[in-house]
Amino acid sequence: MGNNQSGGPDARYGGPNDKAGLRRHRMMSETAKIAGQVLPNPDGGPPMIFDDGNEDKSGECPVVFRWSFTQNAQPRVVHIVGSWDNWQTRIPMVKSTNDFSTIIDLQPGQYEYKFQVDGSWVVDDNQGKAQDVHGNENNMINIQDSDFAVFEALDEDFQSSTAGEVLRGESESTKNHDTPNDRELEKLRSFTQEIPSMDMLRKAAGPPVIPPQLMQVLLNKETPESCDPNVLPEPNHVMLNHMYALSIKDSVMVLSSTQRYRKKFVTTLLYKPV
Amino acid sequence: MFSHQDRDRDRKEDGGGDGTEMKSKSRSQPSGLNRVKNLSRKLSAKSRKERKDRDSTDNSSKMSSPGGETSTKQQQELKAQIKIGHYILKETLGVGTFGKVKVGIHETTQYKVAVKILNRQKIKSLDVVGKIRREIQNLSLFRHPHIIRLYQVISTPSDIFMIMEHVSGGELFDYIVKHGRLKTAEARRFFQQIISGVDYCHRHMVVHRDLKPENLLLDEQNNVKIADFGLSNIMTDGDFLRTSCGSPNYAAPEVISGKLYAGPEVDVWSCGVILYALLCGTLPFDDEHVPSLFRKIKSGVFPTPDFLERPIVNLLHHMLCVDPMKRATIKDVIAHEWFQKDLPNYLFPPINESEASIVDIEAVREVTEFQRYHVAEEEVTSALLGDDPHHHLSIAYNLIVDNKRIADETAKLSIEEFYQVTPNKGPGPVHRHPERIAASVSSKITPTLDNTEASGANRNKRAKWHLGIRSQSRPEDIMFEVFRAMKQLDMEWKVLNPYHVIVRRKPDAPAADPPKMSLQLYQVDQRSYLLDFKSLADEESGSASASSSRHASMSMPQKPAGIRGTRTSSMPQAMSMEASIEKMEVHDFSDMSCDVTPPPSPGGAKLSQTMQFFEICAALIGTLAR
């Protein structure tokens, strides 16, 4: 079996060889295009779309509506009607395991809606509600812009989650298992000049064991004579940005550090009298 | 080619442990291909009609006539379907811990995708928002034939939809369970694809951390697709990872021990376990009793059946080496003779280093076409010429260039197979793999970290460099002295934990942003501790919000003195301080711009970030010594 990467087109067109060949040919033509090419798609998938859901309609974004039911009270048919089109259209909802649901594209804002379950008009008590000017009760939803930007939505959810609270130091008793980088943790703390108490230092868990990678010192490596003496071995990424030093000798302190610079690395030394 | 049951199933969401995974499968009904096509076509036509009707209704504020209204209602009655973006949601493939996975059909192309639906409230209460964010961050720009593709992410008020590549062959795990241990050639083919994908991840500074057969899916042609990047993380310069994650049977010893690790070495260990499972049909470390399992992993002793050939045993021992410093690297695995046999060219396209400095105009244009980045081509070009290789535009550019190389090789493969010009390779002469040639060439120019040869005479003459400063006091006393010294020097700090502090000089003005450094106390042995100083680069201000999460996780190199923007293409010489001498060692002189000494900027040259870092270190060391 060859390592054929054109799985998608073959699966779609099945048996006929000429169609498969035609599909491959078209894919190759598409790959060869220069103008208008978004990204090459080796597997012939849909073109890469890099947006946050704001599709062809200006400002309209998808909103999920659900009607949940229990196993012993399953409705036969559910529709939803809402103020987004002035209550004009009864939209049928699709049945799934535990609910009926649908997705409607809406502009951000406030909307009222109602469900029709097996012919009866119903308001879901578990979703937001409001009364209209005629005194009727409807469900109500408020759509924000930030709900449709993926990373903004996730950041909001993270801030209000247990992990977010723990990282800000607000509730230290709660244990959380979502452990991001220390860099993410740093963004949540503020600078101070308050010295932690000795009691706090003693209660803390001990410092971590030093990783073996840090004990590999770049400048301690012997360079073979065939190499340029100014060329050092390629460091791995965890060795970068750390400070290495020589013992103070003849009243001179010597420090060094290696940083990434474009596709190379630079090691800088400082000789400083003390 | 083994024939296996064709199940239309995508991978299940994995909660990070085997115990939490819900095994609920949904199988699509077998049906005639023509009938399915006709049905899809009808649905597509209805979808277009529906949109047209909705637009006209929205555009008109008038009340429609009774007849028209009835007609509209009747049409609406027929179209009970869910559409997200351009995809119509179909049957459920499975239910994971965080939500369902459904089949999606692209409404115009009829292309099939997998739609993972994550309920925002549920992922928040389960405390995995960060995990989801990392998966989206790390996966959205990846393009590799053996990594599952994330086409699109759509956020709604209640749910997040991840539009992913649909893979119909099931899990490699089920394949091994069904077939038992595989023949060498088949196992090698799978393993080569896995290593190619993992190497791609590492080249782009992403470590997977949850590699196991359950997360390796198979497509129709039995090719591997690496999936589930929920435990992955971005590797940043100078930083270690510590999270003990992944499945116990596949986790490296340092991970289950809670030690710090760099990243790639734990993926190598997991790949070693997978290779063993492919060849033997069992796991090298296995025990129902978790403490016993952990003891086995830490011992690194595993059974080697007689049917395993000697080269494979050597490779397995090198990959499943307990000491991460002695463990095989991805490069070692790729260079291994067993791995090199029957290795397809497309898996490791040659890196043309002579072109590394040439800007690919097409790739620049493609970066600008991303809707997320509303930028001009000049901005992309200046980002590439700037001093920040982790700029989000540079990242996007490099991914596109890398993806083009892979796509070119894959296209060549398709052409070859289409015309059947070259039948299956016979035992012809073995050509050296480009990676090997590059490695052998580079080894002559650049020494490696493994070179431990030293002459006695030179050793006596040369002083030894050491990391940070050492002490044999108690850790709490060391840190207390450090805090006191910092206060004396008028520094300020953030306490991440009592032994990890972020430090900077107190700014003279609110607008000033002095460079920061990280202090971390490490334990060296029972009575010895080491205070490590690490420079932290400035975060670039004004970065795009969509990339801020990724950008913040990146470590940035030092900026040249006096110039902080990314538009400059020159690096002025750092100003020499009075009574201090700077010596710059450049690893490779091929980049001649490092030797250029342009005049300092008109605004007056400042100290480079590296020099400022050195000054803070020297001041703190001096104060502590007193």
Interface residues (C-beta under 8 A of the other chain):
Chain A: M1 G2 N3 N4 Q5 S6 G7 G8 D10 A11 R12 G14 G21 R24 H25 M27 M28 T31 I34 Q37 V38 L39 P40 N41 P42 D43 G45 P46 M48 I49 F50 D51 D52 G53 E55 C61 P62 V63 V64 R66 D85 Q88 T89 R90 I91 P92 M93 V94 S96 T97 S101 T102 I103 I141 I143 Q144 D147 F148 A149 V150 F151 E152 A153 L154 D155 D157 F158 S160 S161 T162 A163 G164 N176 H177 D178 T179 P180 N181 D182 R183 E184 L185 E186 K187 R189 S190 F191 T192 Q193 I195 P196 M198 M200 L201 R202 A204 G206 P207 P208 V209 I210 P211 P212 Q213 L214 M215 Q216 V217 L218 L219 N220 K221 E222 T223 P224 S226 C227 D228 N230 V231 L232 P233 E234 P235 N236 H237 V238 M239 L240 N241 H242 M243 Y244 A245 L246 S247 K249 M253 L255 S256 S257 Q259 R260 Y261 R262 K263 K264 F265 V266 T267 T268 L269 L270 Y271 K272 P273 V274
Chain B: M1 L33 R54 T57 D58 S64 E69 T72 K73 Q76 E77 K79 A80 Q81 I82 K83 I84 G85 H86 L89 T92 V95 H106 T109 Q110 Y111 K112 V113 R120 I123 K124 S125 D127 V128 V129 G130 K131 I132 R133 R134 I136 S140 R143 P145 R149 Y151 Q152 V153 I154 S155 T156 P157 S158 D159 I160 F161 E165 S168 R189 Q193 M205 D219 E220 Q221 N222 N223 N233 I234 M235 T236 D237 G238 D239 F240 L241 R242 T243 K259 L260 Y261 A262 D323 P324 M325 P344 Y346 A356 E362 E366 E369 F370 Q371 R372 D387 P389 I400 N403 K404 I406 A407 D408 T410 A411 L413 S414 I415 E417 F418 N424 K444 I445 T446 P447 T448 L449 N451 T452 E453 A454 S455 N458 A463 K464 W465 H466 L467 G468 I469 P475 E476 M479 F480 F483 R484 K487 M491 E492 W493 K494 V495 L496 N497 P498 Y499 H500 I502 R504 K506 S518 Q520 L521 Y522 Q523 V524 Y529 L530 D532 F533 K534 S535 L536 A537 S545 A546 S548 S549 A552 S553 S555 P557 Q558 A579 S580 I581 E582 K583 M584 E585 V586 H587 D588 F589 D591 C594 T610 M611 F613 F614 C617 A618 I621 G622
